Amino acid sequence: QAQMLLDLNAESARYSSDGSKIVYQDWKGYEDKWRKHHTSSVTRDIWVYDTQNQSYNKISSFEGEDRNPIFATGNTQEVFF
């Protein structure tokens, strides 16, 4: 049965290996994902959602696009994007 966990636009969401966290890229508005060197208020950022504490933590700070996040194998802290 489907269950809504987040009430926001969470793209490329992935669970950590223990299921305690979800890493995702946000989606603030339309932007061509193939546009190079773009910076604006709608570029994507990477966030981690803690399922136990129900808290969000933005982990990217680059002004351009941050996309395609994944957790390091067997790790709930280290994220690659």
KAJOPE-V852714 format. One line per field, one symbol per residue. ss: DSSP state (H for helix, E for strand, - for the rest). phi: phi as a letter, one per 20 degrees, with the letter a starting at -180 (. if undefined). burial: I if it has 24 or more other C-alpha atoms within 12 Angstrom, else O. Layout:
ss: ???
phi: ???
burial: ???
This chain:
ss: ---------EEEEEE-----EEEEEE-------------------EEEEE----EEEE-----------EE-------EE-
phi: .fbeecdbedelfcfffemeccdbdeberfbffefelecafdffcdccdefeelcdcfddcffefdblfbefgmcddecdb
burial: OOOOOOOOOIIIIIIIOOOOIIIIIIIOOOOOOOOOOOOOOOIIIIIIIIOOOOOOOOIIOOOOIIIIIIIOOOOIOOIOO
